[in-house]
Amino acid sequence: MNWQDKRVLVTGAGGFIGSHLTEHLVGRGARVRTLVHYNALGSRGWLDKSPCLGHCEVFAGDITDQESVNRAIRDTEIVFHLAALIAIPYSYTAPASFLRTNAEGTLNVLQAARKAEVERVIHTSTSEVYGTARYVPIDEAHPLQGQSPYSASKIAADKLAEAFSCSFDLPVVTVRPFNTFGPRQSARAVIPTIMTQCLTGETVRLGNLRPIRDLNFVDNIVEGLLAAAESSDAVGQTINLGSGREISIQDLARLIASLTEREMEIVQQLERCRPEKSEVDRLLADNSLAKSLLKWQPRISLEEGLEKSLSWFT
């Protein structure tokens, strides 16, 4: 696809992945409009510190407000929908907020996209919708399991995207990234948590050390999102974006400690653990569909991505 002058909207553009995606689109010559969450401070999230800020149009609004979404999507050709509440621990405290933002917000995007007759909607899901793996590697046919209010709200969003594709022929692609990391990620996430403790002390304190994850550097995920917009074969599909490589949280902490060249004690703290039945024990992607439909596979390895992230956090 020639992105030059393509009219594109990115929802959640002030966030971790959204800001990286926005920069890539601007770099490819797209006419980018961003929807960021309105707040009293006038903050546009990571876009405030991005060199692309002066090269994109910023709409401040609310994904749960239909008129905000209508205005943002009007006259656009491609919509990347990333706006979401993502903090799993907070979803135990405020589940209704997650349902409104992640499910109702997605419904607003789909309705507005249908009205505007956009060329493509890229809906961003999450590997958390699979819950603990019943088999590995996890392909797109794996059962969905709402083990947290967050994952349940994302399952609802995914099913709305599926419904609009089936019912109204809306050209939707659902992209399902496995655990993404990199510069700008929230300090509450596990990799920034480990890195911060490695850089500032001698002990890494974490929750459950046993869960296994498929970790993916943010640039790889952005490239997958762009590929999903470019592939005509992807319309109506749900596609995993994962590395096909797994690592436990304990081994991840040891790997990051080795990259900092420091001797670290790794300690599990029960108060940091999720509720037992809510913990997703294992995630490992089958990315064969992404390889065949999108011609995509991770370009940056786990170790290289960790080095880049560590440099940024330092």
N, C-alpha and C positions, 0 to 999 in steps of 0.2 A: 504493500500500500504506500502511496505517496502521501505523507502526512503534511506536506506543505499547504498551508492555509486551510487545512481541515478544521471544521468547527467542532470542538471537543469540550465536554464538561467533565470535570472530576469532582465528585462529591467526597467530602472528607479530605480535601486537598491539604489542609493544615496539619494532618496527622503524619505518622511515621512513614507508612508506605505511600500514602497519597502525595506527600511532598516530593518524594523521589520520582514518582510517576509523572507529576507535573513538570519537573525539571527535564525529564527525558522527552516529553512531548514538546515543550518549548524548544528544546535543542533540535528537534526534528522539523521545526517550522510550523507546527500546528497553531491555530488560533485558539488558545486555551482559556476557558472560563472555569472558575473554581467556585464551589459552594463551601463556605466555612461556617462554623457554628457562631452565631451572633453572641457576643458577651459584652458586658459593661466596660471592659478595659479596651475594647477594640482590637484585641489580639487576633491575629490570623494564624496562630500556631507557628509551625516551622517555616511557613512562607515568609514570616517577618524577617527571618535571617537568610532567606534564599536569594541568590542573584537573579532568579527568574521572576521575582515579584513585580518588577516594572514591565514585564513582558506578558502578563496575563491579566484577565479581567476577574476581579474578586467580587463575589456576591456574599454578603453576610446574611444568614437566615437560619432556618431550622428545618432539618429533614422531616420532622413530624408535622410541619405546616405545609399543607398542599399548595398554597399560593406561592410560598417561597420556592418550592420545587418547580412549580409551573414556570415561574419567571426565569429560573436558572436554566431550565432545559429548552425553553423557547428558542427556536432558530439554531439549534445544535444538530449535528449529524451523528456523533458518537458519544455515548455516555458511559463513563467508568464510575461505577457506584461502589465507593469504599466507606462512606460514612457509617459509623457503627459505634456502639458502646462495646468495649472489648475486655474490660477488667473482670476476669472470672470471679475473684473473691468478692468484688462489689456486687455481683449479680445475686449473691446469696442475701445481701442486705436490701437491695432495691430491684427486685425482679420485674416489677411493672415498668420501670424506666427502660429496661432492656427490651421488653416486648414492644413498647411504643417506638423506640428509636430503631431497633433492628428489623422488626416485622412491619409495623405501620409505616415507618420511614421508607422501607423498600416498596411497599404498596404504593406510596405516593410517587416514587420514582417511576415505577412501571406504568401507572396511570398517565403520568405526564409524558412519558416517552411514547406511549401509544397515541396520545392526542397530538403530539408533535411529529409523529411519523418518522422517528429517528431511524437511521440505518442499522444501528447496533447498540445493544445495552450489554456491557460487561458487568455482571453481578459478582461481587466478591464474597465467597463463602469462607469456610474454615475447616480444617481437618478435625476440629473438636466435635463436629456433628457426627462423626463416626463413633465417638466414645471409645472405650477399650476395645482393641482389635479382637474380633472373633476369628479372624484368620489374617495371615500376612503373606505377601504384601497386600495392602488394602487397595482394592480397585474401586471404581465408581459405583459398582453394584452392591458394595458392602452395606448392611443395614445401618440406618441412622439411629443414634441413641442419645437422648437428651439427658446427659448425666449432670448437667448444671443448668440453671436458668439461662445463662448465656448461650450454651449450645442449643437449648430448646428454642430460644428466640431466633437463632440463625437457621435452624431447621425450618421454622415457620417461614422465614424470608426466602429460603431456597425453594420451598414448595410453592410460594407465591410466584416466583420467577418461572418455575416449571408450568404452573397453571396459565400464566399469561402467554407463554410460548405455545401451549397446546390449545388454549381457548381462543386466542386472538391473533395467532401467528406473529406475535411480537418477536423480533429477531434478538433473542437473548442467548448469551453464553454465560454459564455459571462456572467460575474458576475457583478451585478449592485449594488454596495454598496450605501446605503443611508449615510447621512452626518457622516463622520468619524472624530474622535478626539482622542487626546492622546499625550504623550510625543513626541517631535520633530516636532509637527505641526507648520507650518508657523505662525509667530506672526501676520500676516495679517488676519488670520481666526478668526471667531467670538469668539470662546471659549478662545483662547489665548489672544485676545483683552480684553475680559471681565476680565480674571484673572489678567492680567498685571495691569489694571486700579484699580482693587480691592486691589492689593498688594501695590500699590504705591500712591494712592490718596484717595479722598472721593467722586469722581464723576465718573460714568461710562457713557461715551459718545459713542453712537451707531447710526447706521442708522435706518432703519425701524424696529420698535419694534414688529410689528404685525405678521410677517411671522412665520409659524409653521413648525417645523422640526422633523425628526425622527433621533435621534443621537445615534451613535454606537462607542463603544470603539475600538481602533485599534486592540487589540488582538483578539476580536471577528471576525473582518473582515479578519484577517490573517488566522484564523481557517477556515473560510468559503472558502477562496481561496484554501487552502490545500485540503479541502473536495471536492471542484470542480474538482481538479486534480485526486482524488482518486475514484470518482464515475463514473462507466461506463455508468450509466443511464443519466448522465448530458451532454454527448456529443450532440452537436447540439442545446442545450437549452440556454435560457437567464434566469438568476435566480437572484431574488432580495435578497440582504443581508441587512435586516433591523430589527429593534426591534419590530415594531408594536405598538410603544408608541410615542406619540407626545407631544411637548412642544413649547410654543411661545418663541421668543427671549427675550421678557420682563420677562417672568417667569424664563427663563434660567438665566438671569442676577441676578434675585432675589435669585435663588437657589445657584449660585456660591458665591454671597455676603454672604449668610448665612453660607456657608462652611468656609469662611474666618473669620467669626464672626465679621464682620464690618458693620456699618451702611453706606450704599452707596446711593447716589442720582443717579437715572437712567434718562439720558437725551437723547432725540432723536435729532440728527443733520441732517438737510435736505441735507447738502453737502455730507454726508456719504451714502445717499440712492441711490439705483440703479434707472435707468430710469423706470418710472411707469409701462410700459407694459412689461419690462424685468424682473421685480421682480417675483420670484416664491413664491406664497403666502402660499402654504401648501404642505407638503410632509409627507406621512404616508404609511409605507410599509405593503403589504400583503406578509408575509414570509412563507406561507404554502408550496410553491414549494420547497424552501430550506429545510424545515423540512422533506418533503417526499422523495426528491431525494438525498439530501446530509446528512440527519440526523443531520442537523445543526440548532441551535438556540443560541441566545446570552447567553454567560456564565457570563459575567460581566455586572452588572446593570449600569444605567446612573449615579447614585449617587456614586457607587464604582469607576467607571471610572473617574468621575470628581475629586474624592479624589486623585486617583493615578496621574492624570494630574497636579493637583494643587501642589502636593508634588514635582513633577519634575520641574515645573515652578518656584517654590519657591527656 
